[in-house]
Amino acid sequence: MEKKRYCLCLLLAILVIAGFLRFWQLDTIPPGLYPDVAINGNDALDALKTGDFKVFYPENNGREGLFINLIAFSFAVFGSSVWAIKVVAAIIGTLTVFGLYLLIKEMFGDKFFNLGLISALLFAASFWHLNFSRLGFRAIMVPFFLVFSFYFLLRSLNRKRVFPAVLAGVFFGLGFHTYIAFRVAPLLLPFVFIPFYLVYRKEGLQKKYFLLVLAYLVATFVVALPIGIYFLNNPQDFMGRASGVSIFAAANPLKELALSLIKHLTMFVFIGDSNWRHNLANCPQLPAVLGIVMYLGIIFVFKQLILKLEERNWQETSFYLLLISWFFALLLPGILTSEGTPHALRTIGVLPVAYIFVGLGLFWLKEILKNKKIVFLLILSVVIFFGVFFDPYKYFFVWARSSHTKGAFTENYLEIGNFLNSLPEGVLKYVIVNESGTPVPYSCGIPMPSQTPMFIERARFGRLRATYLLPEDLGKIEPGENKVIIILMKNDQELFKELKEIFPLGRKKEYGGVWRFETD
């Protein structure tokens, strides 16, 4: 009882750390409001206004609707703001830490010392997971639904209970409403179901086994059905942008596959994602020492798998097969693309199992160095330092303060929105969207960068006060009695010359990175 109370206190402390790291300065870090996040907010505002909560939002290359609908709920509770968008991801990220602990406990109990606590602690402070827990991207839901769906599935199979099987199916079905990377998750199921069938057959409980599997599959089918029906009716939305970045669209697919495979298998220790929105550019996805321990954990899992196969311990065989298949299957969304490799966003589903491998690697090192405790404690101290202290420091005090990060999150678009909100009602306001991007609505609308100032306006006033135009539509701006302010989303001397011809008495101004043309 004393040990359980001690572990519970440590778990609560880890969850407090996870929550603090995901909520601290959430309104300002990351800076700005990236258009891909802003459009989620705009769609959520539309859903609240019209009551049309979609299962799939087709604009911006298409997005599954669950995350956007959760943002709408957040707006209903907290009011519309940038913070209210990000808080959805922060809550999901914090709960994923708890789900990882539950999954590890269901798999191994106390077999590998405090594996669940150590992996959860390192995961809570992970730069990779911390970053996506604060962005407002729907991909953060992939690790969440993976850990909880497999926790409840294993709980059902371990305890021979139907209700957890239904819960597992609900979580797994909801996973298809999250992000395209989740669609590889069914590849993991045979590695759970086949070994457990051998367990149940040995006990003469085949009927019970099929009842549990049926309950799981029915729940999954029912929950995933709405988005399945949508894709049947709109097959062009099924792959979205993924088809354009696939290795199979490259001139030499085999070469691209080999390069992408190597990059993704080595990104944990060597060179990680170069996109500043996803990572401190080119830094490994885990601190290098954790990445090395992770690879040791993978070797340990293969050794245990061989041992359990020899022992015909099918239950534990299932656990190790799940971990291995999870790691390689959830790397596939990144491996099978040729753009931006290695890609931290597309491979976000591998995060939980990577930290399970880190914990198992530490356990194996403890066994190897059982006669050299000082050496092991030194290694453990280095892992804890880089995993628990250095990663958050890197996030908040290096990455968040970098000018590259501000540029990657288009902080100037947010400033345009704030400037528009500062203008009095009587001023005629125009925004010239002279930035490239996917048109919204597709294919004849205003490019995506406009979504950020649009959301900032709508969040405060509930409507757009400015008129958004393409550069070729300057002729639609008519001189009037009131003052006119025309904002360019980026500085363009030629456009300013054209505006000078329309408004000879107007003048160009710039403040805080906002370029504008004003008439008296």
N, C-alpha and C positions, 0 to 999 in steps of 0.2 A: 504493500500500500504506500509506503514511504517513497519507494522508487517511482511509482506511478505519479505521485504528487510532484515529485522532483521533475520528471519528464514533462508533465503538464505545464509546470511553471516555465521550463525552458522553451517549450513550444509557444506559449503565450508571448514570451519575450521575443522570439523569432518573428512572430506575426506582427508585433508592435514595430519591430525594426523594418519589416517589409512594408507595413503601412506608412510609416514615417518617410521612408525613402521614396515612396510612390506619391505621397501627397504634399511633401514639403516644397514650397514655392511652385506648385503646380500651375498657377496662373501665369507665371513668367518663364518657366523652364519646361520644355524648350521654348525659345523665343519665337515671336511671330505666330502666324497661323497659316500653315501650308494649304494651298488650294484643295488638295485631295482630302484634307480634314474639313475645310470650310464647306465643301459641297455636301459632306455628311450632315453638317449643321443646317444648311439651307434645306436639304431634303427633309430633315427632322422637323423643321419649322413648318414646311408645307404639309407634312403628315398631320401635325397637330392642328393646323388650320382647317384642313379638309376632312380629316378623319380617314384618309386613304393611306393606311399603313401597308406598304407593299412587301411582298415576299422577296422581290428583287427590284433594285433600282437600276435601270439600264444605262443611265448617263455615265460619262467618264469611264468607258470600257466595261461598265457593269459592276454592280456590287450587291452581294447578298444582303437582305434587308434587316436581319436581326439586330445588328449593331446600331444601325441608323434608328430603328424603332426604339431601342434602349436609350439612345440619345434623346429622342422625343420624350420619353418618360422622364429622363433627367431634367429636361427643360420644364416639364410640367411641375416637377418638385422644386427645383432650384431656380427656375427662371433661365432664360436663354443667355448664354455667355460662352466665351472660350473655355473657361474653367468647367462649365457644365458638360461640355463635350469631352474633355480630357478625363473627368472624374469617372466616367463609365469604364474607360480602360484601366484606370488606377484601381478601382474596386475589383475588377476581374483579375488584374495582375496579382493583387494581394491574396485573393481567394485561391489562386493557382498554387501559391506557396503552401497553403494548408492542404490542398488536394494532393500535392506531391508527397507530403508527409504521410497522408492516409494511404496512398497507393503503396509506398514503400513498406509501411507497417503491415498492410494486407499481404504483401508478397513474402516478406522475410521475418516479420515479428521482431524479436530481439536477437535474431541469429547473428547479425553482423554488428555487434556493439550498438551504438546509437546512430546507425546509418541514416534513419529517417531525419533525425535532428540535424546531423551534419550536412546532409545534402540539402535540406530545406534552408538552413542558414546560408550556405553558399549561394543557393538559388535566389534567396531573398535579396542578396546584395549584388547579384550578377548585373554588370553593365548592360549586357545584351537584353535581358528580360526587363530590367529597370527602364531602359530607354523606350521599349515598345509599350510598357505599361503607362507611359505618360504622353503618348503621341496623339491618340485619337484615331489610330488605324484599326480596322476590324480584325486584322490578323492576330491580335493579342488573344482572341477567343480560342484559337486553335489549341495551344497548350492547355488551356482551362478545360475544354471539353474532352480532350484526350485523357488527362489525368483522372477526371471524375468518372468518365465512362468506363475506363478500365478498372478503376477502384471498385465501382459497384458490380462490374461483371465478375471480377475475381472474388469479391465478397459473396456473390450469389453462388458461384461454383464451389467455393471453399466450404460454404455453410449449407449448401443445398436449399436455398431459399428463393422463392419466386419474386418477391417484391423488389429486392436489389437488382434482379435481372431486368425488371420493367424499368427501374430508374436508370440502369445502364443503357438500355435502349433509348430512353428519352434523351439522355445526354449525347449519345452517339448520333441519334437522328438530328438533334439540334446542331451538331457539328457541321452538317452539310449546309446549314444556313449561315456559316461564318465566313470562310475564305477558301479560295480554290485549292490551297495546299491540303486541306482536310480530306479531299477526295481520294487520296492514296491510303487513308486509314483502313479501309476494308481489307487491304493486303495483310494486315496484322492478324485478322480474326482466325484464319486456319491454324496459326501457331498457338492459339489459346484453345480452340475448340477440339482439335484432334487429340492432343495429349490428355485433355480432361475427359474425352470420351473413353480413353483407355483406363483412366482412373475409375470412372463410373461402371464400365463394363466389368472390371475386376471385382467390384463390389456388388455386381448384379443389379445395378440401378439405372439401366439404360432408359427406362420410361421416364424416370425423374430427370435424367440428363436432357432428353428431348423436350420435356416440358419447359425446362429452364431456357434452353436455346430458342424454343418457339416463342416464349414470352419476350425474350430479348429482341428477336428478329421482328416480331409483330410491332412492338413498341417503336423500334427504329424505323420501320416502314411507315407507320402512321405519322410520326413526327416529321420525317423527311419528305413525305408525299407532296405537300404543297409546292415545295421548290422543284421537285421532280416533275410535277404537272406543268409548272411554268416552263421548264427547259424543254419538255416535249412540245409545247406550243410555240416556243421561241428558241429553236436549236441554235440560232446564230449567236445567242448570248451565253451558250454553255462554256465555251473556251475563252471568249472575250479576247483580251490582249495577249493571253498566253500563247496562242497559235502564232502570233507575230514574232515572239522571242524564242520560240522553240528551236532546239538544235537541229531539228529536221527541216527547218526553213533555211539553214545555213548551206553554203556551197559545198562544204565537206563535213557532213554530219558526224562521221566517225571520229575525225580529228577534234571537232568541237566537243564531242562527248568525252573523249579521253582527257582533254584539257580541263573541262568543267569538273569531271570526277576528281582529278588530282587536286584542283583548287579547293573543292568542298571538303575533301578528306583531310586536307592539311590546314584549313582555315582556323582550326582550334588552337594551333600553336604558332603558325607562321604568319601569313598575310590574310587578313580578314576582309570584310566588305569595305570598299573604298568610298561608298556613298556617305556623306556627312550626316544625312538624316538617319542612317541606320547604325552608324558606328563612328568611333574616333578613327578617321579614315586609315585603312590598311592595318590597323592594330588587330592582332588575333582575336577571334570571337570569345575566347576565354583567356584569362591571364595565362601566359605560356606555361607556368608551372602547373596550373590546373589542367591545361590541355594535355600535358605529359602524363599526369596522374589519370586523366580520363582514358588515355590509350592503354595504360596499365589495367584499368578497370575492364576495358573491352577484352583484353587478353584473359583476365581472370574469369570473366563470364564464359568465354569459350572453353576454358579448362573445366569450369563447373558443369557446363552443359555436357561435355564428354563424360564426365564422372556420373552425372545423373542418368544419362542414357545407358551407361553400363550397369547402373544399379536398377534400371527400369523404374526410377522414381519419376513417374509421369507428371505429377503435380509440379514439382520443382523444375522439371524439364520445360514445362509450359512457361514458367516465369522467365527463364533465361532465353528461351526462344522469342518471347514477346519483346524483351529488351533489345536483342540483336536485330530483329525484324523492324522494330520501331525506329532504331537509329538509322538503318539504311533506307527504309521506305520513306521516312520523312525528310531525308536528304534529296530524294528524287525530284521534288518540285524545283529545287535549285539546280541539280545536276542536269536536268533535261532542258535547261535554258542556256542560251549562249550570250545573253546580255547581262552585264553587271556582275559577273561571277568573280568570287563567291558572293552569294546573295543572302544576307542575314534575314530579310523579310520572308522570302519564299521558303526558307528552311527553319522558320521559327518553331515548327512542331517538334524539332529534334531537341529543343532546349531541356525539357524535363529529364529525358533519358540520359542526356550528356551529364547532368549533375548527379544522376544515380550512378553512372559509371565513375565519376570522380569519387563519390563516397566508397564504392566498392574497391577502387584503386587504393584508397587510403587504408582500407581494411587489409588488403593483400600486403601492402607495405608493412603494416603492423605485424603481420604473421611472419613475413620474411625477416624483419628486423627485431624479432621478439627478444633476442639476446643483445640487442643494441638499442635500448630504449631511448638513449639520449639522441641518437641519430634520427630515430623516428619522430621524437618530439620536435627536433629542429625542423624536419621536413613539414610536420603538421603546422608548426608556427609560421613557416613561410607560406604555406597554402592558405591559412587563416588570414594572414596579413594581406596577401594579394587579393584573395577572394572576398574578404569582408570589409577591409579598410581601403585598399588601393582602388578597387573598381568603383565604389561610390565617389571617392575623391576624383578619379578620372572623369566621372560623369559630371559632377556638379562644379568642379573648379578648373577643369581643363576643357572638356568638350563644350559645356554650356556657355563658356565665356569666349569661345573662339569666334573670330569674325567669319570663318568658313561655315560654322554652324548657323550663324545669323543669316548668311546668304542662302544657305541650303533651305532654310525655312521661310525665305522671302519675307523677312521682317518688314521690309519697306511696304509690302502690300497691306500689312496691318496698320502701318502708320498712315497710309492713304485713307483707310477706313476711319481711323481716329480723327484725322483732319476733316473729313466730310462731316463727321458727327459734331465737330466744333463749330460748323458754319450755321449762321442763323437761317431761319425758315425762308425768308424772303429772297435769299440769294439763289440764282439759277445755277445748278451744279451739273457738270458733265464729267464723265470719266472716259478718256480715250484709251481703249484696251489695245495698246500697240505691243503686246507680248503674245508669243505663240502658245498654242495649247489646244487640246481637244475642245471643239465647240460644244457649248451647252445651251439649248438642246442640240443634239447631234442631228444633222450635219451643217446647220445654217445659223447657229447661235453665236453667242459671245464666247471667246476662248476662256478656258478654265481659270487663268489668273484672276479674272474678275470676281470669282467666287468669294475671295477673302474680303475685299471691301464690301461686297454685297452682304455678307453675313454680319459684319460689324455694324453696318447700317440697320439691318433688320433686327438684330439682337437688341438694339437700343430703342428704335422707333417703331418696330413692328412692320415696317415697309421700306421700300427704296425711295429715298428722296432725290438721289442723283439719277441722271440718265446715262446709260452705258452705251457707247458707240464704238464701232470699228474705225480705224484711221480713214478709210475711204468714205465714211459718212459725215465728214466735217461739215458738209453742206447742209446738214439737218440742224445745225446750230444757228439759230436766228437771233440777231440783235434785238434786245427788248429794253424796256424801261428800267428793269432791275439790273443790279450788278450780276455779271456772269463770271463764274470761275470754272475753268476747264483744266482738269488734272490729266496728265499723261502718266501711264503706269511705268514708263521709263523715259529718260531724256532722249529727245529726238529733235535735232536742230531743223530738219526739213519740215516736220509737222509744226514747229513753232513759227517758221516762216509762213506757212499756209494760214495759220491762225492770225498772223499779223496782217495778212492781206484781207481777211474777213473783218478783223477788228483793228483798224489802223492805230487807234489810240490805246490799245491794250498793251500789256507788258508781261514779260516772262519773270517768274519768281521761283525761288527754291528755298525750302526750309525743312530741316529734318529729313532730307532725302525725298521730299515730295515736290515734284516738278509740276508747276501749274502756270496757267495763263489767265490773267485777270483783266476785266474791263471795268471802267468806272461807272 
